[in-house]
């Protein structure tokens, strides 16, 4: 049996039936990692820990104890989540030797479930980027064609899931970093409602937009992971005490009568015609299954990139102030004259180009004399985006659109063109600006064999509906069973 491309649910069943052990799963992952090493998935591997965790689960199974759905299932975790005793770098030189003394809430919940950690995986530095090329170890490559990037910022997460190196991953989505790479590398992913999953212990990028979510090989697996990680956390004041629903309960209810809105602004100029065709035929498929399709309009869409790229650098520059070589971060190399020189050198040597660019932009747009023109204006525009979504969800249940207007960028293609990278987020970041959930689901391949994703956006707390909607299409099509060849 090919263990590498099982879903979590299949692997769980196999463990229960004693078809294979948790140790077998880890060894299969390790073999696949060795075979596909060039994808550059991992920043830190935890092979010994993984084997130790797997053996504990095997002992439980042998003793006839019950096991949870994620127990014994190998995962890769974006290297932005603090993992106690395991190096956590945020893909930045400034944290290259940071070993956290505490665990993030999300990974603590996984630990309590008995998960298996294969290692910490690649991302753009502090999750700022679209291709994972801003990582201090370079980009993760696309499993479908390594001339292309896996996408970003959660590049290691999707490369690993799609290539069979582990079964799922947790990432962060501030402007698309879970959904965009999932779309480019052919995985399922969910960006949750702001506040649904605790961000405690995950290095903040832009605190008013950051969300945590899963990437996996099937919609059902997404439901399984959500069941474990969702919920109020006293350590994160932005997680309200909204009851956690049963995410698998409505899985098979279908989409009969579902009202789907297709925002015309999401199919604008510059879109790859093949992406357009594939996404539109996925929406047609929903119509065949009984959904009702209407075109809707979200005119604020064109301001999304501008709003986001004022708010995010502002919040980022504040959040990264603690990386000063004293409170956090490495000490500077070479002679230091005084305290200011110390800061210049620790930050100058520690941060990469994109982070420096954003700190400068963020400091500028929020500084006295400019805050009214930029930062405060962006906040006002943000309110309009929220209202626009609220209004459209009075008419439709979900929205469907592409995740990204184009397929994966070639390695290096836009490395020196930040605007092109920012523009790729145009369809993902509105959901972050409004704090609403959104799923990315494989919906086919281009003539060059590159994956394309369908985006399904819903109102606040509609994750169960997104899961139900995604599942219907996934079952009707065969995309889930396509895997890259090595
Ligand atoms: N591409 C976006 C950015 O660079 C996404 C970031 C994210 O979601 N973490 O800001």
Boltz pocket constraint, residues with backbone or C-beta under 6 A from the ligand:
constraints:
  - pocket:
      binder: B
      contacts: [[A, 126], [A, 127], [A, 128], [A, 129], [A, 130], [A, 152], [A, 153], [A, 172], [A, 173], [A, 174], [A, 175], [A, 176], [A, 177], [A, 178], [A, 205], [A, 312], [A, 421], [A, 425]]
      max_distance: 6.0
